[in-house]
C-alpha cells in the first residue's frame, strides 16, 4: 500500500502537542511527513489560569532537528505563504498540530484536520474541558475538518472521555489530551473509509473564551460533583 503524504502544521519552536503528533506518526510508521512551522507569537501578558490543565513541557529540541532525527521534511512558513507551500506539496492529509488563527484562504483551499478537546457542538472555543465541567456537559474530543467558523466544520469522529471514581481533575485532563493525540492520528485511517462528514455548524452554542478566574476558583469543587454524576462503575 502506498504511503500517504502528510503535512503537519506546527510551530517553529519546541511545542508539546506538535512533538507528540510527530512521535505518533513515526510510531505508526508514517514516513512521508512534511512539517510546516509557523512563528510562535509570545504574548506580553499571557493569561495565567488558576489551574493549568494542558501538558505544556516540550523536549528542548528545535523542531527542525526533531524532524531531521525522525526522517521528516521541515520547512518554516508564515500564514501568508503556507497556502502556496501546501498547494505545491499536494498532501493527502493536512494535520493541525499547532497553529493560531489561520487565514480563510487556507481553510477554504485545504481539508485541514483538527482535534478539538471538546464534544462539538456543545463545547466550542477555549477552555472546553473546564467549561464542560462547569456546564455539566460530557467531556469529549472531536476530530473534524475545519472551516471559517470556530470549532465547526465537518465531523470525522468524536468520543467521550471516560471518567472514573478515583479521578482527579488533572488525571482527566491528561487522559483527554492523550485521546486527542491518538484520535488525530486515527483520523488518517478513518477518513478514506467514510464518505459522509456531517456539518458541525451551529448557532445554538457559542464559542467560549478563557474561563474567568472568578468562575475557575469553583472548578475543583464543581469537578467532584461532576465526577459523581459521570463516573463509570
C-alpha positions as CSV (number, residue, x, y, z in Angstrom):
1,X,0.0,0.0,0.0
2,X,1.3,3.4,-0.9
3,X,2.1,5.7,2.0
4,X,0.0,8.8,2.2
5,X,1.8,12.2,2.0
6,X,1.1,14.0,5.3
7,X,1.6,17.7,6.1
8,X,1.8,18.8,9.7
9,X,1.2,22.4,10.7
10,X,3.3,23.2,13.7
11,X,5.3,26.0,15.4
12,X,8.9,27.0,14.8
13,X,9.7,26.3,18.5
14,X,9.6,23.3,20.8
15,X,5.9,22.6,21.2
16,X,4.5,19.6,23.2
17,X,1.5,18.7,21.1
18,X,3.5,19.0,17.9
19,X,6.1,16.7,19.2
20,X,3.6,14.1,20.4
21,X,1.9,14.2,17.0
22,X,5.2,13.6,15.2
23,X,6.2,10.9,17.6
24,X,2.8,9.0,17.0
25,X,3.1,9.4,13.2
26,X,6.6,7.8,13.5
27,X,5.3,5.0,15.8
28,X,2.5,4.3,13.3
29,X,5.2,4.0,10.5
30,X,4.1,7.0,8.5
31,X,7.3,8.2,6.8
32,X,6.2,10.7,4.1
33,X,5.7,13.6,6.6
34,X,6.3,17.3,6.0
35,X,6.3,19.7,8.9
36,X,5.5,23.4,8.2
37,X,6.5,25.6,11.1
38,X,4.7,28.8,11.8
39,X,6.3,31.5,14.0
40,X,5.2,31.3,17.6
41,X,3.9,34.6,19.0
42,X,4.8,35.3,22.6
43,X,2.2,37.5,24.3
44,X,3.5,40.2,26.6
45,X,0.9,39.5,29.3
46,X,-0.1,35.9,28.8
47,X,-3.2,34.6,30.6
48,X,-2.4,32.6,33.6
49,X,-5.2,30.3,34.8
50,X,-5.6,29.1,38.3
51,X,-5.5,25.5,37.1
52,X,-3.2,24.7,34.2
53,X,-4.7,21.6,32.5
54,X,-2.9,21.2,29.2
55,X,0.5,19.4,29.2
56,X,3.0,22.0,28.0
57,X,6.5,20.9,28.8
58,X,8.2,20.1,25.5
59,X,11.5,18.4,24.9
60,X,14.2,21.0,24.4
61,X,14.9,20.1,20.8
62,X,14.4,22.5,17.9
63,X,11.7,21.4,15.5
64,X,14.0,21.2,12.5
65,X,16.4,19.0,14.5
66,X,13.5,16.8,15.7
67,X,12.2,16.3,12.1
68,X,15.7,15.5,10.9
69,X,16.0,12.9,13.6
70,X,12.7,11.4,12.7
71,X,13.4,11.4,8.9
72,X,10.7,14.0,8.2
73,X,10.9,17.1,6.0
74,X,10.9,20.5,7.7
75,X,10.1,24.0,6.3
76,X,9.5,27.3,8.0
77,X,6.4,29.1,6.9
78,X,4.0,32.0,7.6
79,X,0.3,32.3,7.5
80,X,0.7,34.2,4.2
81,X,2.9,31.6,2.5
82,X,1.5,28.3,3.8
83,X,-1.3,28.1,1.3
84,X,1.2,28.2,-1.6
85,X,3.5,25.6,0.1
86,X,0.6,23.2,0.7
87,X,-0.5,23.7,-3.0
88,X,2.9,22.7,-4.1
89,X,3.2,19.7,-1.8
90,X,-0.2,18.2,-2.7
91,X,-0.5,16.3,0.6
92,X,-3.1,13.6,1.1
93,X,-3.7,14.9,4.6
94,X,-3.0,18.1,6.5
95,X,-2.9,17.9,10.3
96,X,-3.1,20.9,12.6
97,X,-0.7,20.2,15.5
98,X,0.0,23.8,16.4
99,X,-1.4,27.0,15.0
100,X,-3.3,30.1,15.9
101,X,-6.0,31.6,13.7
102,X,-5.4,30.5,10.0
103,X,-6.4,32.6,7.0
104,X,-9.7,31.9,5.4
105,X,-7.9,31.2,2.1
106,X,-6.0,28.3,3.7
107,X,-9.1,26.9,5.3
108,X,-11.2,27.0,2.2
109,X,-8.4,25.5,-0.1
110,X,-7.4,22.6,2.1
111,X,-9.1,19.9,4.2
112,X,-7.3,20.7,7.5
113,X,-7.7,18.1,10.1
114,X,-8.1,19.3,13.7
115,X,-8.7,17.6,17.1
116,X,-10.8,19.8,19.4
117,X,-10.7,19.0,23.2
118,X,-14.5,19.1,23.5
119,X,-17.6,17.3,22.3
120,X,-18.8,19.5,19.4
121,X,-21.0,21.4,19.0
122,X,-21.8,21.6,22.8
123,X,-18.4,22.8,24.0
124,X,-16.8,25.1,21.4
125,X,-13.9,27.6,22.0
126,X,-11.3,27.9,24.6
127,X,-11.0,26.0,27.9
128,X,-13.6,23.5,26.7
129,X,-12.7,20.9,29.4
130,X,-13.3,23.4,32.2
131,X,-16.5,24.8,30.6
132,X,-17.8,21.3,30.1
133,X,-17.4,20.6,33.8
134,X,-19.0,23.9,34.9
135,X,-21.9,23.4,32.4
136,X,-22.4,19.8,33.3
137,X,-21.7,18.6,29.7
138,X,-19.9,15.4,28.8
139,X,-16.1,15.8,28.3
140,X,-15.0,14.7,24.9
141,X,-12.8,15.1,21.9
142,X,-13.9,15.8,18.3
143,X,-11.8,15.4,15.1
144,X,-13.1,17.4,12.2
145,X,-12.2,19.3,9.0
146,X,-12.1,22.9,10.0
147,X,-13.8,25.8,8.2
148,X,-14.0,29.5,8.8
149,X,-16.3,29.2,11.8
150,X,-14.6,28.5,15.1
151,X,-14.7,24.8,16.1
152,X,-17.2,23.8,13.5
153,X,-16.5,22.4,10.0
154,X,-17.3,18.7,9.3
155,X,-17.2,15.8,11.7
156,X,-14.7,13.0,11.3
157,X,-15.1,11.3,14.7
158,X,-15.9,12.1,18.4
159,X,-15.6,10.3,21.6
160,X,-16.4,10.9,25.3
161,X,-13.6,10.8,27.8
162,X,-14.1,8.1,30.4
163,X,-14.4,9.4,34.0
164,X,-13.6,7.1,37.0
165,X,-14.4,7.4,40.7
166,X,-10.7,7.8,41.6
167,X,-10.0,10.5,39.0
168,X,-8.7,13.9,39.8
169,X,-9.3,16.9,37.6
170,X,-5.7,16.6,36.2
171,X,-5.9,12.9,35.5
172,X,-9.0,13.5,33.4
173,X,-7.3,16.4,31.7
174,X,-4.3,14.3,30.8
175,X,-6.5,11.4,29.6
176,X,-8.3,13.8,27.3
177,X,-5.0,15.1,25.9
178,X,-3.8,11.6,25.2
179,X,-7.0,10.7,23.4
180,X,-6.8,13.9,21.5
181,X,-3.4,13.0,20.0
182,X,-4.5,9.4,19.3
183,X,-7.7,10.5,17.6
184,X,-5.9,13.0,15.4
185,X,-3.6,10.2,14.0
186,X,-6.5,7.7,13.8
187,X,-8.4,10.2,11.6
188,X,-5.9,9.3,8.8
189,X,-7.3,5.8,8.8
190,X,-11.0,6.8,9.3
191,X,-11.2,9.4,6.5
192,X,-10.7,7.1,3.5
193,X,-13.3,4.7,4.9
194,X,-16.1,7.4,5.1
195,X,-17.9,9.3,2.5
196,X,-20.1,11.3,4.9
197,X,-18.8,14.1,7.1
198,X,-21.7,15.8,8.8
199,X,-21.7,19.6,9.3
200,X,-20.9,20.9,12.8
201,X,-22.2,24.4,12.0
202,X,-24.4,25.8,14.8
203,X,-25.9,29.0,16.0
204,X,-27.2,27.4,19.2
205,X,-23.9,27.0,21.1
206,X,-21.5,30.0,21.3
207,X,-17.7,29.6,21.4
208,X,-16.3,30.2,24.9
209,X,-13.4,32.4,25.9
210,X,-10.8,31.7,28.6
211,X,-12.6,30.9,31.9
212,X,-12.6,33.9,34.2
213,X,-10.9,33.3,37.5
214,X,-14.0,34.2,39.4
215,X,-15.6,31.1,37.9
216,X,-12.5,29.0,37.7
217,X,-12.0,29.2,41.5
218,X,-15.0,26.9,41.9
219,X,-13.7,24.4,39.4
220,X,-12.3,21.8,41.8
221,X,-15.5,21.7,43.9
222,X,-17.7,21.5,40.8
223,X,-15.5,18.7,39.4
224,X,-16.2,16.5,42.4
225,X,-20.0,17.0,41.8
226,X,-19.4,16.4,38.1
227,X,-17.5,13.2,38.8
228,X,-20.3,11.8,41.0
229,X,-22.7,12.1,38.0
230,X,-20.5,10.8,35.2
231,X,-18.0,8.4,36.8
232,X,-18.2,4.9,35.3
233,X,-18.8,1.9,37.6
